[in-house]
Amino acid sequence: MPFAQIGEERVHPPSRVPATPIKTQSFLANLPLFRELDPAEIDRLANGTREVHLARGGTLFRRGDPSEGFYAVVYGQIKLAFTSPSGAEKVVEIMGPGQSFGEAVMFMEKPYPVYTQALADSMLLHIARATVFAEIERDPKFARRMIAGLSRRLHNLITDLEAHTLLSGTQRVIGYLLRDEPQSPAPGKPIEVALPTSKTVIASRLNLTPEHFSRILHDLFEGGLIRVEGRSIVILDADALRRYEG
């Protein structure tokens, strides 16, 4: 596909989310935070958990709203972002199935510092703060798991800060495209990367303007390193892409 066909995907209006029933206990038990809990502990958490269905484009909470718990994504995608005084949006994170968010604000008992938007029809679980606090008092091991989860999130934020501060825009895009690939992939074998959301959102996530992001993709395309097919990017030579400096 010619590079000229790279562009933003057509945005569809929010659609109605089907209320697909799930077994709350089963999903909670498979979250990294709760994977080691026994069935009785999972049942107690489930009693303080409710389902939230959100159509594409819908808002879960706004900046400044009070926090009464945290969320886990069952399916769909949720964008966490804030807006600068000039009106520019900065995407902080894109949360997908199995990921959770809002734990730190819940513990601090402060308002949300970001707002959310569903990038696709989504279903989430909201785990109430009172239920989490009760479980922490009952089991110190549960508290350690919560701390470990928050530590991972902090580590990721520090990694992002390092990338935004020390790496060029091209290096950030290459790192993003290769984030799930092994250091030594099969030589000569193309790798297809499916972009999880629009190029505008990904650009903001990488602290780039959409125009800068598109220019970088164009340079990589012209250099014979990638091929772009809508939301799919085919990496033609992963080792060469990793070495590329622009």
ChimeraX commands (.cxc) that place a marker at each C-alpha (Angstrom):
marker #1 position 0.00,0.00,0.00 radius 0.5
marker #1 position 1.46,3.40,-0.94 radius 0.5
marker #1 position 2.51,5.55,1.98 radius 0.5
marker #1 position 0.12,8.26,0.79 radius 0.5
marker #1 position -2.72,6.07,2.05 radius 0.5
marker #1 position -1.51,6.36,5.64 radius 0.5
marker #1 position -4.05,8.41,7.50 radius 0.5
marker #1 position -6.38,8.55,10.42 radius 0.5
marker #1 position -9.07,5.91,10.52 radius 0.5
marker #1 position -12.65,7.04,10.12 radius 0.5
marker #1 position -14.13,7.81,13.53 radius 0.5
marker #1 position -17.52,6.22,14.07 radius 0.5
marker #1 position -20.10,7.62,16.50 radius 0.5
marker #1 position -20.42,5.91,19.88 radius 0.5
marker #1 position -22.39,2.69,19.66 radius 0.5
marker #1 position -24.46,0.91,22.24 radius 0.5
marker #1 position -22.44,-1.53,24.35 radius 0.5
marker #1 position -24.06,-4.93,24.78 radius 0.5
marker #1 position -24.39,-5.92,28.42 radius 0.5
marker #1 position -22.45,-9.16,28.15 radius 0.5
marker #1 position -22.64,-11.02,31.46 radius 0.5
marker #1 position -19.38,-12.33,32.90 radius 0.5
marker #1 position -18.46,-14.22,36.03 radius 0.5
marker #1 position -16.89,-11.48,38.12 radius 0.5
marker #1 position -14.99,-13.90,40.34 radius 0.5
marker #1 position -13.29,-15.57,37.36 radius 0.5
marker #1 position -12.09,-12.29,35.92 radius 0.5
marker #1 position -10.86,-10.95,39.26 radius 0.5
marker #1 position -8.98,-14.17,39.94 radius 0.5
marker #1 position -7.00,-13.73,36.69 radius 0.5
marker #1 position -5.93,-10.14,37.33 radius 0.5
marker #1 position -2.21,-9.96,38.28 radius 0.5
marker #1 position -3.14,-8.15,41.51 radius 0.5
marker #1 position -5.46,-10.91,42.67 radius 0.5
marker #1 position -4.00,-14.04,41.09 radius 0.5
marker #1 position -2.79,-15.55,44.36 radius 0.5
marker #1 position -5.97,-14.94,46.35 radius 0.5
marker #1 position -8.07,-17.88,47.50 radius 0.5
marker #1 position -11.74,-18.26,46.45 radius 0.5
marker #1 position -13.08,-16.78,49.71 radius 0.5
marker #1 position -10.99,-13.63,49.23 radius 0.5
marker #1 position -12.11,-13.35,45.61 radius 0.5
marker #1 position -15.74,-13.68,46.70 radius 0.5
marker #1 position -15.32,-10.82,49.18 radius 0.5
marker #1 position -13.83,-8.61,46.46 radius 0.5
marker #1 position -16.60,-9.56,44.05 radius 0.5
marker #1 position -19.19,-8.38,46.57 radius 0.5
marker #1 position -17.70,-4.88,46.28 radius 0.5
marker #1 position -17.36,-4.96,42.49 radius 0.5
marker #1 position -19.75,-3.67,39.83 radius 0.5
marker #1 position -19.74,-3.86,36.04 radius 0.5
marker #1 position -19.39,-0.68,33.99 radius 0.5
marker #1 position -20.30,-0.64,30.29 radius 0.5
marker #1 position -19.00,2.23,28.18 radius 0.5
marker #1 position -19.65,2.96,24.52 radius 0.5
marker #1 position -16.87,4.13,22.25 radius 0.5
marker #1 position -16.28,7.82,22.90 radius 0.5
marker #1 position -17.86,7.64,26.35 radius 0.5
marker #1 position -16.28,9.08,29.49 radius 0.5
marker #1 position -15.71,7.05,32.64 radius 0.5
marker #1 position -14.62,9.98,34.82 radius 0.5
marker #1 position -13.31,13.50,34.37 radius 0.5
marker #1 position -10.34,15.26,35.91 radius 0.5
marker #1 position -11.30,16.41,39.40 radius 0.5
marker #1 position -13.95,13.73,39.96 radius 0.5
marker #1 position -13.67,11.93,43.31 radius 0.5
marker #1 position -12.21,8.42,43.41 radius 0.5
marker #1 position -14.18,5.68,45.13 radius 0.5
marker #1 position -12.16,2.69,43.96 radius 0.5
marker #1 position -10.20,1.50,40.95 radius 0.5
marker #1 position -11.00,-0.06,37.57 radius 0.5
marker #1 position -9.99,-3.18,35.66 radius 0.5
marker #1 position -10.62,-3.53,31.91 radius 0.5
marker #1 position -12.49,-6.68,30.84 radius 0.5
marker #1 position -12.55,-5.77,27.15 radius 0.5
marker #1 position -12.10,-2.64,25.07 radius 0.5
marker #1 position -9.64,0.23,25.43 radius 0.5
marker #1 position -9.57,3.21,27.79 radius 0.5
marker #1 position -7.50,6.32,27.21 radius 0.5
marker #1 position -6.13,8.21,30.23 radius 0.5
marker #1 position -5.27,11.80,29.34 radius 0.5
marker #1 position -5.23,15.41,30.44 radius 0.5
marker #1 position -5.57,18.71,28.60 radius 0.5
marker #1 position -3.09,21.58,28.80 radius 0.5
marker #1 position -4.24,25.19,29.38 radius 0.5
marker #1 position -3.81,25.74,25.63 radius 0.5
marker #1 position -6.22,22.90,24.90 radius 0.5
marker #1 position -3.66,20.34,23.71 radius 0.5
marker #1 position -4.31,16.76,24.79 radius 0.5
marker #1 position -1.60,14.58,26.33 radius 0.5
marker #1 position -2.31,10.85,26.42 radius 0.5
marker #1 position -0.80,9.35,29.57 radius 0.5
marker #1 position -1.71,5.70,29.03 radius 0.5
marker #1 position -3.89,3.39,26.96 radius 0.5
marker #1 position -5.36,0.61,29.08 radius 0.5
marker #1 position -6.45,-2.71,27.57 radius 0.5
marker #1 position -7.97,-6.00,28.73 radius 0.5
marker #1 position -6.56,-7.29,32.01 radius 0.5
marker #1 position -5.04,-3.95,32.98 radius 0.5
marker #1 position -6.13,-1.88,35.98 radius 0.5
marker #1 position -5.87,1.82,36.80 radius 0.5
marker #1 position -6.83,4.28,39.50 radius 0.5
marker #1 position -5.19,2.44,42.41 radius 0.5
marker #1 position -2.81,5.26,43.41 radius 0.5
marker #1 position -5.54,7.92,43.48 radius 0.5
marker #1 position -7.75,5.54,45.47 radius 0.5
marker #1 position -5.09,5.18,48.16 radius 0.5
marker #1 position -4.40,8.93,48.26 radius 0.5
marker #1 position -8.15,9.64,48.46 radius 0.5
marker #1 position -7.69,12.54,46.04 radius 0.5
marker #1 position -9.60,13.51,42.87 radius 0.5
marker #1 position -8.59,12.00,39.55 radius 0.5
marker #1 position -5.74,13.98,37.89 radius 0.5
marker #1 position -6.70,12.75,34.40 radius 0.5
marker #1 position -9.83,12.08,32.41 radius 0.5
marker #1 position -10.81,8.92,30.55 radius 0.5
marker #1 position -12.34,8.14,27.19 radius 0.5
marker #1 position -13.29,4.79,25.70 radius 0.5
marker #1 position -11.46,4.18,22.42 radius 0.5
marker #1 position -13.71,1.18,21.74 radius 0.5
marker #1 position -16.86,-0.29,23.25 radius 0.5
marker #1 position -15.61,-1.37,26.65 radius 0.5
marker #1 position -16.53,-3.21,29.79 radius 0.5
marker #1 position -14.80,-2.62,33.09 radius 0.5
marker #1 position -15.04,-3.74,36.69 radius 0.5
marker #1 position -15.05,-1.11,39.43 radius 0.5
marker #1 position -13.63,-2.45,42.71 radius 0.5
marker #1 position -14.79,-0.31,45.63 radius 0.5
marker #1 position -12.21,1.35,47.86 radius 0.5
marker #1 position -13.90,0.15,51.06 radius 0.5
marker #1 position -13.67,-3.45,49.86 radius 0.5
marker #1 position -9.97,-3.11,49.00 radius 0.5
marker #1 position -9.14,-1.44,52.32 radius 0.5
marker #1 position -10.99,-4.14,54.25 radius 0.5
marker #1 position -9.03,-6.85,52.44 radius 0.5
marker #1 position -5.72,-5.07,53.12 radius 0.5
marker #1 position -6.48,-5.03,56.85 radius 0.5
marker #1 position -7.42,-8.70,56.73 radius 0.5
marker #1 position -4.33,-9.88,54.79 radius 0.5
marker #1 position -0.93,-8.07,54.73 radius 0.5
marker #1 position 0.08,-10.14,51.68 radius 0.5
marker #1 position -2.72,-8.48,49.75 radius 0.5
marker #1 position -1.22,-5.07,50.63 radius 0.5
marker #1 position 2.18,-6.19,49.29 radius 0.5
marker #1 position 0.62,-7.22,46.00 radius 0.5
marker #1 position -1.08,-3.84,45.68 radius 0.5
marker #1 position 2.26,-2.11,46.38 radius 0.5
marker #1 position 3.99,-4.28,43.76 radius 0.5
marker #1 position 1.38,-3.30,41.17 radius 0.5
marker #1 position 1.81,0.39,41.94 radius 0.5
marker #1 position 5.60,0.00,41.77 radius 0.5
marker #1 position 5.35,-1.48,38.28 radius 0.5
marker #1 position 3.21,1.48,37.18 radius 0.5
marker #1 position 5.76,3.92,38.65 radius 0.5
marker #1 position 8.60,2.12,36.88 radius 0.5
marker #1 position 6.74,2.41,33.57 radius 0.5
marker #1 position 6.17,6.14,34.11 radius 0.5
marker #1 position 9.87,6.69,34.84 radius 0.5
marker #1 position 10.76,4.75,31.68 radius 0.5
marker #1 position 8.39,6.96,29.69 radius 0.5
marker #1 position 9.91,10.10,31.21 radius 0.5
marker #1 position 13.39,8.90,30.32 radius 0.5
marker #1 position 12.34,8.19,26.73 radius 0.5
marker #1 position 10.59,11.55,26.31 radius 0.5
marker #1 position 13.58,13.41,27.76 radius 0.5
marker #1 position 16.58,11.59,26.29 radius 0.5
marker #1 position 15.40,9.88,23.09 radius 0.5
marker #1 position 14.61,11.48,19.74 radius 0.5
marker #1 position 11.15,11.21,18.25 radius 0.5
marker #1 position 12.42,8.60,15.79 radius 0.5
marker #1 position 13.89,6.51,18.60 radius 0.5
marker #1 position 10.61,6.69,20.51 radius 0.5
marker #1 position 8.61,5.48,17.50 radius 0.5
marker #1 position 11.06,2.65,16.80 radius 0.5
marker #1 position 10.99,1.63,20.46 radius 0.5
marker #1 position 7.19,1.59,20.36 radius 0.5
marker #1 position 7.07,-0.55,17.22 radius 0.5
marker #1 position 9.61,-3.02,18.65 radius 0.5
marker #1 position 8.29,-3.03,22.22 radius 0.5
marker #1 position 6.99,-6.61,22.07 radius 0.5
marker #1 position 9.65,-8.08,19.80 radius 0.5
marker #1 position 12.64,-10.20,20.89 radius 0.5
marker #1 position 16.12,-8.71,20.57 radius 0.5
marker #1 position 17.06,-11.36,17.99 radius 0.5
marker #1 position 14.05,-12.08,15.76 radius 0.5
marker #1 position 14.22,-14.55,12.91 radius 0.5
marker #1 position 16.45,-12.88,10.26 radius 0.5
marker #1 position 14.60,-11.60,7.22 radius 0.5
marker #1 position 11.18,-12.45,8.59 radius 0.5
marker #1 position 8.72,-9.53,8.42 radius 0.5
marker #1 position 6.92,-8.64,11.66 radius 0.5
marker #1 position 3.39,-7.25,11.61 radius 0.5
marker #1 position 2.52,-4.77,14.36 radius 0.5
marker #1 position -1.15,-3.90,14.86 radius 0.5
marker #1 position -1.58,-0.37,16.19 radius 0.5
marker #1 position -4.07,-0.60,19.07 radius 0.5
marker #1 position -5.70,2.77,18.37 radius 0.5
marker #1 position -5.51,5.80,16.06 radius 0.5
marker #1 position -2.23,7.35,15.05 radius 0.5
marker #1 position -3.23,10.61,16.71 radius 0.5
marker #1 position -3.62,8.91,20.10 radius 0.5
marker #1 position -0.35,6.99,19.71 radius 0.5
marker #1 position 1.47,10.19,18.74 radius 0.5
marker #1 position 0.24,11.89,21.91 radius 0.5
marker #1 position 1.26,8.84,23.94 radius 0.5
marker #1 position 4.80,9.21,22.52 radius 0.5
marker #1 position 4.81,12.98,23.17 radius 0.5
marker #1 position 4.79,13.77,19.45 radius 0.5
marker #1 position 2.49,15.80,17.25 radius 0.5
marker #1 position 0.49,13.76,14.72 radius 0.5
marker #1 position 2.42,15.49,11.92 radius 0.5
marker #1 position 5.79,14.55,13.44 radius 0.5
marker #1 position 4.64,10.96,13.94 radius 0.5
marker #1 position 3.55,10.74,10.29 radius 0.5
marker #1 position 6.88,12.20,9.09 radius 0.5
marker #1 position 8.80,9.59,11.07 radius 0.5
marker #1 position 6.69,6.77,9.63 radius 0.5
marker #1 position 7.26,8.25,6.16 radius 0.5
marker #1 position 11.03,8.31,6.71 radius 0.5
marker #1 position 11.01,4.68,7.88 radius 0.5
marker #1 position 8.89,3.76,4.87 radius 0.5
marker #1 position 11.21,5.57,2.45 radius 0.5
marker #1 position 14.15,3.84,4.09 radius 0.5
marker #1 position 12.65,0.44,3.25 radius 0.5
marker #1 position 12.30,-0.48,6.92 radius 0.5
marker #1 position 8.52,-0.66,7.25 radius 0.5
marker #1 position 5.37,-1.00,5.20 radius 0.5
marker #1 position 2.14,0.62,6.38 radius 0.5
marker #1 position -1.25,-1.00,5.79 radius 0.5
marker #1 position -3.91,1.01,7.63 radius 0.5
marker #1 position -3.49,0.24,11.32 radius 0.5
marker #1 position -0.95,-2.48,10.59 radius 0.5
marker #1 position 2.74,-1.71,10.26 radius 0.5
marker #1 position 4.94,-4.43,8.76 radius 0.5
marker #1 position 8.54,-4.28,9.98 radius 0.5
marker #1 position 10.60,-5.52,7.06 radius 0.5
marker #1 position 13.93,-5.79,8.92 radius 0.5
marker #1 position 13.78,-5.57,12.71 radius 0.5
marker #1 position 17.57,-5.50,13.19 radius 0.5
marker #1 position 18.00,-2.69,10.67 radius 0.5
marker #1 position 15.11,-0.79,12.24 radius 0.5
marker #1 position 16.70,-1.14,15.68 radius 0.5
marker #1 position 19.98,0.29,14.34 radius 0.5
marker #1 position 18.34,3.14,12.42 radius 0.5
marker #1 position 19.24,6.62,13.66 radius 0.5
marker #1 position 17.46,8.80,11.10 radius 0.5
marker link #1:1,2 radius 0.2
marker link #1:2,3 radius 0.2
marker link #1:3,4 radius 0.2
marker link #1:4,5 radius 0.2
marker link #1:5,6 radius 0.2
marker link #1:6,7 radius 0.2
marker link #1:7,8 radius 0.2
marker link #1:8,9 radius 0.2
marker link #1:9,10 radius 0.2
marker link #1:10,11 radius 0.2
marker link #1:11,12 radius 0.2
marker link #1:12,13 radius 0.2
marker link #1:13,14 radius 0.2
marker link #1:14,15 radius 0.2
marker link #1:15,16 radius 0.2
marker link #1:16,17 radius 0.2
marker link #1:17,18 radius 0.2
marker link #1:18,19 radius 0.2
marker link #1:19,20 radius 0.2
marker link #1:20,21 radius 0.2
marker link #1:21,22 radius 0.2
marker link #1:22,23 radius 0.2
marker link #1:23,24 radius 0.2
marker link #1:24,25 radius 0.2
marker link #1:25,26 radius 0.2
marker link #1:26,27 radius 0.2
marker link #1:27,28 radius 0.2
marker link #1:28,29 radius 0.2
marker link #1:29,30 radius 0.2
marker link #1:30,31 radius 0.2
marker link #1:31,32 radius 0.2
marker link #1:32,33 radius 0.2
marker link #1:33,34 radius 0.2
marker link #1:34,35 radius 0.2
marker link #1:35,36 radius 0.2
marker link #1:36,37 radius 0.2
marker link #1:37,38 radius 0.2
marker link #1:38,39 radius 0.2
marker link #1:39,40 radius 0.2
marker link #1:40,41 radius 0.2
marker link #1:41,42 radius 0.2
marker link #1:42,43 radius 0.2
marker link #1:43,44 radius 0.2
marker link #1:44,45 radius 0.2
marker link #1:45,46 radius 0.2
marker link #1:46,47 radius 0.2
marker link #1:47,48 radius 0.2
marker link #1:48,49 radius 0.2
marker link #1:49,50 radius 0.2
marker link #1:50,51 radius 0.2
marker link #1:51,52 radius 0.2
marker link #1:52,53 radius 0.2
marker link #1:53,54 radius 0.2
marker link #1:54,55 radius 0.2
marker link #1:55,56 radius 0.2
marker link #1:56,57 radius 0.2
marker link #1:57,58 radius 0.2
marker link #1:58,59 radius 0.2
marker link #1:59,60 radius 0.2
marker link #1:60,61 radius 0.2
marker link #1:61,62 radius 0.2
marker link #1:62,63 radius 0.2
marker link #1:63,64 radius 0.2
marker link #1:64,65 radius 0.2
marker link #1:65,66 radius 0.2
marker link #1:66,67 radius 0.2
marker link #1:67,68 radius 0.2
marker link #1:68,69 radius 0.2
marker link #1:69,70 radius 0.2
marker link #1:70,71 radius 0.2
marker link #1:71,72 radius 0.2
marker link #1:72,73 radius 0.2
marker link #1:73,74 radius 0.2
marker link #1:74,75 radius 0.2
marker link #1:75,76 radius 0.2
marker link #1:76,77 radius 0.2
marker link #1:77,78 radius 0.2
marker link #1:78,79 radius 0.2
marker link #1:79,80 radius 0.2
marker link #1:80,81 radius 0.2
marker link #1:81,82 radius 0.2
marker link #1:82,83 radius 0.2
marker link #1:83,84 radius 0.2
marker link #1:84,85 radius 0.2
marker link #1:85,86 radius 0.2
marker link #1:86,87 radius 0.2
marker link #1:87,88 radius 0.2
marker link #1:88,89 radius 0.2
marker link #1:89,90 radius 0.2
marker link #1:90,91 radius 0.2
marker link #1:91,92 radius 0.2
marker link #1:92,93 radius 0.2
marker link #1:93,94 radius 0.2
marker link #1:94,95 radius 0.2
marker link #1:95,96 radius 0.2
marker link #1:96,97 radius 0.2
marker link #1:97,98 radius 0.2
marker link #1:98,99 radius 0.2
marker link #1:99,100 radius 0.2
marker link #1:100,101 radius 0.2
marker link #1:101,102 radius 0.2
marker link #1:102,103 radius 0.2
marker link #1:103,104 radius 0.2
marker link #1:104,105 radius 0.2
marker link #1:105,106 radius 0.2
marker link #1:106,107 radius 0.2
marker link #1:107,108 radius 0.2
marker link #1:108,109 radius 0.2
marker link #1:109,110 radius 0.2
marker link #1:110,111 radius 0.2
marker link #1:111,112 radius 0.2
marker link #1:112,113 radius 0.2
marker link #1:113,114 radius 0.2
marker link #1:114,115 radius 0.2
marker link #1:115,116 radius 0.2
marker link #1:116,117 radius 0.2
marker link #1:117,118 radius 0.2
marker link #1:118,119 radius 0.2
marker link #1:119,120 radius 0.2
marker link #1:120,121 radius 0.2
marker link #1:121,122 radius 0.2
marker link #1:122,123 radius 0.2
marker link #1:123,124 radius 0.2
marker link #1:124,125 radius 0.2
marker link #1:125,126 radius 0.2
marker link #1:126,127 radius 0.2
marker link #1:127,128 radius 0.2
marker link #1:128,129 radius 0.2
marker link #1:129,130 radius 0.2
marker link #1:130,131 radius 0.2
marker link #1:131,132 radius 0.2
marker link #1:132,133 radius 0.2
marker link #1:133,134 radius 0.2
marker link #1:134,135 radius 0.2
marker link #1:135,136 radius 0.2
marker link #1:136,137 radius 0.2
marker link #1:137,138 radius 0.2
marker link #1:138,139 radius 0.2
marker link #1:139,140 radius 0.2
marker link #1:140,141 radius 0.2
marker link #1:141,142 radius 0.2
marker link #1:142,143 radius 0.2
marker link #1:143,144 radius 0.2
marker link #1:144,145 radius 0.2
marker link #1:145,146 radius 0.2
marker link #1:146,147 radius 0.2
marker link #1:147,148 radius 0.2
marker link #1:148,149 radius 0.2
marker link #1:149,150 radius 0.2
marker link #1:150,151 radius 0.2
marker link #1:151,152 radius 0.2
marker link #1:152,153 radius 0.2
marker link #1:153,154 radius 0.2
marker link #1:154,155 radius 0.2
marker link #1:155,156 radius 0.2
marker link #1:156,157 radius 0.2
marker link #1:157,158 radius 0.2
marker link #1:158,159 radius 0.2
marker link #1:159,160 radius 0.2
marker link #1:160,161 radius 0.2
marker link #1:161,162 radius 0.2
marker link #1:162,163 radius 0.2
marker link #1:163,164 radius 0.2
marker link #1:164,165 radius 0.2
marker link #1:165,166 radius 0.2
marker link #1:166,167 radius 0.2
marker link #1:167,168 radius 0.2
marker link #1:168,169 radius 0.2
marker link #1:169,170 radius 0.2
marker link #1:170,171 radius 0.2
marker link #1:171,172 radius 0.2
marker link #1:172,173 radius 0.2
marker link #1:173,174 radius 0.2
marker link #1:174,175 radius 0.2
marker link #1:175,176 radius 0.2
marker link #1:176,177 radius 0.2
marker link #1:177,178 radius 0.2
marker link #1:178,179 radius 0.2
marker link #1:179,180 radius 0.2
marker link #1:180,181 radius 0.2
marker link #1:181,182 radius 0.2
marker link #1:182,183 radius 0.2
marker link #1:183,184 radius 0.2
marker link #1:184,185 radius 0.2
marker link #1:185,186 radius 0.2
marker link #1:186,187 radius 0.2
marker link #1:187,188 radius 0.2
marker link #1:188,189 radius 0.2
marker link #1:189,190 radius 0.2
marker link #1:190,191 radius 0.2
marker link #1:191,192 radius 0.2
marker link #1:192,193 radius 0.2
marker link #1:193,194 radius 0.2
marker link #1:194,195 radius 0.2
marker link #1:195,196 radius 0.2
marker link #1:196,197 radius 0.2
marker link #1:197,198 radius 0.2
marker link #1:198,199 radius 0.2
marker link #1:199,200 radius 0.2
marker link #1:200,201 radius 0.2
marker link #1:201,202 radius 0.2
marker link #1:202,203 radius 0.2
marker link #1:203,204 radius 0.2
marker link #1:204,205 radius 0.2
marker link #1:205,206 radius 0.2
marker link #1:206,207 radius 0.2
marker link #1:207,208 radius 0.2
marker link #1:208,209 radius 0.2
marker link #1:209,210 radius 0.2
marker link #1:210,211 radius 0.2
marker link #1:211,212 radius 0.2
marker link #1:212,213 radius 0.2
marker link #1:213,214 radius 0.2
marker link #1:214,215 radius 0.2
marker link #1:215,216 radius 0.2
marker link #1:216,217 radius 0.2
marker link #1:217,218 radius 0.2
marker link #1:218,219 radius 0.2
marker link #1:219,220 radius 0.2
marker link #1:220,221 radius 0.2
marker link #1:221,222 radius 0.2
marker link #1:222,223 radius 0.2
marker link #1:223,224 radius 0.2
marker link #1:224,225 radius 0.2
marker link #1:225,226 radius 0.2
marker link #1:226,227 radius 0.2
marker link #1:227,228 radius 0.2
marker link #1:228,229 radius 0.2
marker link #1:229,230 radius 0.2
marker link #1:230,231 radius 0.2
marker link #1:231,232 radius 0.2
marker link #1:232,233 radius 0.2
marker link #1:233,234 radius 0.2
marker link #1:234,235 radius 0.2
marker link #1:235,236 radius 0.2
marker link #1:236,237 radius 0.2
marker link #1:237,238 radius 0.2
marker link #1:238,239 radius 0.2
marker link #1:239,240 radius 0.2
marker link #1:240,241 radius 0.2
marker link #1:241,242 radius 0.2
marker link #1:242,243 radius 0.2
marker link #1:243,244 radius 0.2
marker link #1:244,245 radius 0.2
marker link #1:245,246 radius 0.2
view
